[in-house]
Amino acid sequence: MYKILLFFLLVVLVHSTNASTTVKCYNPEYAGKKLDFFKYADPVTKKPELVFSMQFNASGKSETSVNIAATSYVFAEFGVYRGMLFLEPDKTLNLKLPPPREKSFADQKNPYFSPMSFWFVSESTEHLNDQISGLTQISNQLTDKYFNELYFRHSKEIFDSICYQINTKYPDTSSKTFNAHKKLTIKLIEVDAFRLKSEKYSAMFSSLSQNHWNQPAFINLFEKTFGGQLGFTANSINGQEVKKAVNQSDISFLLKFIQDKYQVSGQIADLALLKMLYDAFYSGYFSSASIKTLVKNKRFTQSSNQIVKKASANILEKFNHLQVGTEAPVICLSDLEGNKKCTNDNTDKFKYLVFADTEMVVCREQLKYLTNVEQRFQKYLEIFVIHRDTDKNAIRKFLDENKIPGTNLIDDGNTVISKYNVKSFPLCFLLDENHKIKFQHAKAPLEGFEQQFGSFLQQELFQRQRNQAR
């Protein structure tokens, strides 16, 4: 009898922690399209992780099931849009989609293009997302209407009026997600309106469940509160102690500093410190090695909180990504003939990676000069040109007419370009024979790569001969 009861409890527990949510949509304008929905792995690096996909059939219908344990935030980027969505366990959601709108030519060329964010709404208008969308709309309307009074005159009366109108239109509900989102949204308005110092309100983070940590309202306020604070403090009066603690990897001092100044402790203090260290690494004010040591501390890497643990791992991954001496991500793509080739197929030569967009005049001129580079260094250098996914016929015509040397690969979907953080073209890297990065910012063909590589190669060959002679 005891075993039967135990089995029953286990079945109930598994069912309660893995609930299926159904997402549906019908929109003929999306026929044949696919939407990928992601979540954030952590609120510091905001590394995207695929949660589910919606594949629309020929008539524009799509339906998929997603297993989630609790209300979860996901997002999808498609065309010029960034759609945001809360999924609730054991719910069926019929999505409404905006008219499809692809990126313009200018949008595609703009490395700082930012999609238009919106909250998905449902056909029933009774979903959590409908409430979030409505709350966002009224918040934006009111802050726009009273912009001068709120942000220039810092009117407490106007702020109180905005809070009253928001709470009247959207009172608290049984949904903890909605209530937290509203609380954080209003707090962000207050922080911006009255230019509150972080330490004046940061204690509120201790009262928020970690279920809200990867949600946009939390992340927006969290970044405003803790972003760049170590660098700011280190450059202020009496900030030398903080700078010294970072450079000596003194985690105890830093945690006490956060607890005393921001009135947070425990796992949220850990997350705040990781955020500060993440920003400090790129500030140039501190020892990079010391920051890496801090992030590697077992307080983070062995944390019982999975978000803190993931944040630590993802931060270290970003710190080491594409750094000199680290192994570069292997690129395996097809050429124009459909032949798949990888950048690590050959281990006999250095590798010159050139990311290019042949729709840009400057890239075409740079690629034409690769003939000179190959003629001079073909014994030691292998050239790879990774082409942005544009008109393949136009790429082929350009390559044939100008006899561009090297291995020319097409980045379908521009996934490799994204992995290498390419924001503008051309962008170049130099790798050694073992695929490790030698130059993180190698010069473009017309901007002095011959001189750069020639000088490097001379020193490298001399050093290798010297090592062999020992």
N, C-alpha and C positions, 0 to 999 in steps of 0.2 A: 504493500500500500504506500509506503514511504517513497519507494522508487518511482511509482506512478505519479505521485504528487510532485516530486522533484522534476520529472520529465515535463509535466504540464506547466510548471512554473518557468522552465527554460524556454518552452515554446512561446509562452506569453511574453517573456522578456525579449526574445529575438524579434517577435512581431512588433513589439512596442518601440524598438529601437530602429527598425527599418520599415518605414511606411512608404507606400508607393503613391506618387503624385502624377496625375495625367495632365499633359499639356497638349492642347489642340489648337488648330488654326485653319481657317479656310480663307484664302485670298488668291484669286486667279492670277493676280499680277505677280505673285511669287512662284508661279509654276516652274518646277525644275530647279529652284534655288535651294540653298542650304544655309541654315543659321547655326552657328556654333555658340554655345553658352558656356561661359567660364566663371570661376570663382577666384577670389584671391587666396593664395596659400597663407599669406600673413599680411598684416596691415602696414608693415614697414617697407618691404621691397615690392609689395603688391604683385608678386609673381603670379601670372594667370595659370589656372589649372582647368582643363576641359572637364565639364560636368555632363553635358549631354548635347546632342545635335537634333535639329529639326530638318528633315528632308522632305521637301514639298514634291508631290507627284505631279503628273502632267496637267491635272485639273486645278492644282493649287491647294491641295489638302495635305495636312500633316498631323500626325498624332504620335506621341512618345510618352513613355513612362519613366519616371525618375525616382530612385530610392533615396530618401532623405530621412534623417533621424529627428531633425528639428527645422524650424523655419530658417531658410537659407537664402542668402543674396547671390544672384548670378547676373551676368551681363552678356550682351552680344553686340559686336560691332559689325555693321553691314552697310555698304555704301557710305553715305555721309552721316549715318546715325550711330549712336551708342544707346541701346535700349537696356534699361535696368529693370530687374524683376525679383520679387520675393516669392519663393516657393514654400507652400505650406504642406505639411504631411497630410496624406489622405484627402487631398482636394483635387478637383478637376477644374482646370483653368482653360477657358477659350480666349485666346489672345486676339487683340485687334492690332493690326500692323499699319504703319504709315505708308503712303504711296512710295514705291521704290524710287530712290534717287541715287544714282551712282556719282562717284567723285568726278569732278570736272578735270580737264587737263591740268589746270593750275593747281587744283587740290592734290593731284597725284605728284606734282613736282615740289610741292611745299613740304619741307621736312618737319615743319612745326604745325602741320594741319591738325586741328582738334575737332573730333566729331561732335555733332549736336546731340546732347544728352537728353533723354526723356524717360519717363516711367511708363512701362507698358500698362495698358488698361485692358479690362476684360469685356466680353460681350454682355455679361450679366450686370456689370457695374457694381458688384457687391463683394469683390475680392479685396484682400488687403492692399494689393497694388493700386486699386482704384482710390482707396483712402489716402495712400502715400502720394499718388499723383495729384489729388485734389489739394492736399496739404501743401505740396510744393508749389502748386499754382497760386494759391492764395498768399503764401509767404512772399513769392516773387512779386505779385501784384502790389501788395502792401508796402514792401520795401522800395519798390520803384516809385510808387505814388508819393511816399513821404521821404524820398531819398535825401533831400537837402536838410529837412528837419532832423532826420535820424543820424546821418553820417557827418554832417557839417556843424549843426547846432547841438547835436547830442541831446535831444529832447527826451527826458525821462517820461514825460506825459505821452508823447507819440509812441515810445516803445511800449508803455503799458497798454495803450490803445490797440497796438498791433497784437500783443499777446492776448488781449481780451477777445479780439475778433477771431484770431486763430482758434482759441479754446472754445469759443461759442460755436463756430462752424464745425470744428473737429474736436469734440471732447474726448477724454481718455476712454479707451475701450478695454475689452478683455484681452486684447493682443498686447503682450509685453513688447513685441517688436515695434508696433506702431507707437506706443507710448514713449519708448526710448528714442525712436526716430524724431518724434515731435519735440521731446525735451532737448535733444541735441541741436535740432534745427533752431529752436528759439534761443538757446544759449549762444550759438554761433552768431546770430543777429545781434545779441547783446554785446558779445565780445568785440565785434566789428564797430558797433555804434559807439561804445564808450571806451574803446581802445584799452580794454582790460588787460592788465599784466597777467601772464600765465598763472602765477602763484595765487592770484585772487580767486580762481575758480577751479584749479586743477584737481582739488580734492574730490570733485564730483565723479571722477573716473573710477574711484574705488567702489562706487555703488553700482556700477554697470557690469552686468554679466558678460563673461567672455563670449557668449553667444552673439553679442553685438559687435565684437571687435573687428570683424571683416566687413562690416556694413558701411556704406558711404558716409552717412551722417557722423558716425564715430570717427572714421578715418579723417574727414575734413577737420573736425575739431581737434583731434589727436595731433595732427600735423601742425596745426596752428599753435598748439600749446607747447609741444616738445621739439618741434623742428628747429634745427640749428642752434639749440640752446647752449651746448657746450662751447661752441666757437664764440658765441655772443658773450658768455660768462667769462671765458678765458681772456677776452680782450677788454673786459671792463676793469674798473678799479678793484683791487684785491682779488683778481681772478687768477693769479699765479698758482694758487694752491690747486685749483681745478686742473689747470694745464699740467702741473707737476704730477697729479694723480693719474691723468690719462697717460702721460708719457712713461710713467712707472707701472702702468697696468694695475693700479691700486683699486680693485673693484669694491672693496669695503668702504673706502672713502667716498667713491662715486655714488654708491647706493644710499649712504647716509646723507650725502648732499641732496639727492633727489627726495628722500623721505622728509628731510627738514624743510627744504624750500617749497616742494610741491604737495606735501601732505598726502603722498601715496606710498603704499608699501606692498610687499608681496609680489605677486605675479604681474600686476599692472606696473609696478615700479621696474620690474625686469624688462618689460616691453618698452617702457619709456626710455630706459637706459640704452637698450638696443637701438631705438630710433635715434637717440642723440649720437651714439657712436657711429651709426651709419652715415649721418650727415657730417659728422666731424672728420671722417675718413677723407671726404672729398673737399674739405675746407682748406687744407694745406697748413693748418695751424698746429697739427699734432703729428707725432710719430705714427706712420702707417703700420709699422710692425707692432707697436704697442697696442693699437686699436684691434688689430687682428688677434693678438693674444687675449685681449679682454673678451672679444666675441667668442673665442674658443673655450672660454671658461666653462667648466662643467655645470655651473649654476644654470647656464643657458642650454648647453648641448645635452645635458641629462635632465632637463626640467620635466616635471610631471605634467606641465601644461604643454600640449602639443603645438599650440600656436607659437609660444615662445621658442620651443625647440626647433620648429620649422623656420621661424624667423632667423635664428642663429645660423642654421645651415644655409639658408638662401642668401643671407648677407655675406657669408664667407665665399659662397659661389660667385656672387657678383663682384666681390673684391678681387678675386683671382681671374675673373673672366677677361680674356684677351690681354692679360698682362704679360710683359716681357718675361720669357723663361717658362711660361706655362704652355701646355699643349693646346693648340688652336682646334676648334671644332672641325672635324673632318667634313669636307664638302663633297657630296656625291650627287651629281646632276647629269642630265642628258645634254648632248650637243644637238645641233640642228638636224642631224641625221638620226637622232633617237638613240645614239650609243651612250650608255651610262659610263661615266668616268669619275674617279675620285682623286682628290688632291694628295692622298697618301699612297697612291699606287706605286710611285717611284721614290726610293729612299737614297738616291745617289746625288741629288742636286738640291740647291736652295730653291724655294718656291716664292714667286712674286705674284701675289693675289691682287687683281685690279677689279674693283667693283665699278661697273660703268652703266650708263644709260645712253644709248645711241640716239635717242631723240634730242639730246643736248649737244649743241655745237662744240662746246668745250671738251666733252667726252670724246667726240669723234676725232678731234685734233690730237688729243692725248693718245688715243689708241693707234693712230697712224704712226706715231713715233716709236711704237713698240718694235718696229722692224730694226731700228738702230740698236735698241737694247738687246734684242736677240742676237744680232750679228756680233756684238761685242762680247756677250757673256754666255753664249749658248752652251759652252763646255761646263759651266757651273750653275746655270740658272734655268729653271723651268717656269714658264709664264702661264698663268691661268687668268682668263678674263671671265668674270661672272656678270652676265648681262641681266639687267632688270627686265622683268616680264613685260615686254611691249610687243609690237607687231613683228612677228618672226620673219615675215617676208622682207620687211625693211631691214632687219638685222642681217639677214642672209645677203641681201644686195650690197649693203655696206661692207661686209666682210670680204665678199668676192671682189668687189671693185677695188678695194684698197689692200687686199692680200694681208689682212691682219694676222700676225703670227700667234703662236701659243695655242692652248686648249681653250676654246670658247664654249662656255656652258650657259644654259638658259635657266634662270631661277624661276621656275613656274610657281606662281603664287607668292613670290618674293619672300619665301620663308628663311632662306639663308641670309638674305640682306637684313632681315629683322634680327636673326641670331647674332650677326656681326655688328649690330647697332649702327648700321649705315644710315646716316641722315642726309648726306649730300654726296654728289658724284663729281669726279671720281674719288674713291677712297682706296688706299693701298696698304698692304701688309707684306712684310718679308718674314718667311718662315725658314727654319733650317731643314736639313734632310730628314730629321725626326719629327717634323711638323710642329716644332716649338717656335714661339714667336720671338723673332730677333728685333724687328722694328715694329712697334705698335702703330706708328704713324710714318710709314715709308713714304717717300716723296713720289709724286706722280711722274710719268715718263718725261714730260716737258719741263718739270720743275726741279730737276736736278737728281733724278734717281741714279743716273749713270755715275755721277760723282760720288753720291752717297754709298752706293753698293760697291763701286770700285775701291774706295778707301777702306770700307769694311772688309772686303774680300782680301785685300792685300794684308791687312793686319791679321785676319783669321787664318790665312794660309801660312803666314810667318809663325804664328803661335802654334799651329798644328805641327809644323816641321820641327819647331823647337821642342815640343813635347815628345815627338818621336825620337829625337836625338838623345834624350835623357836616358 
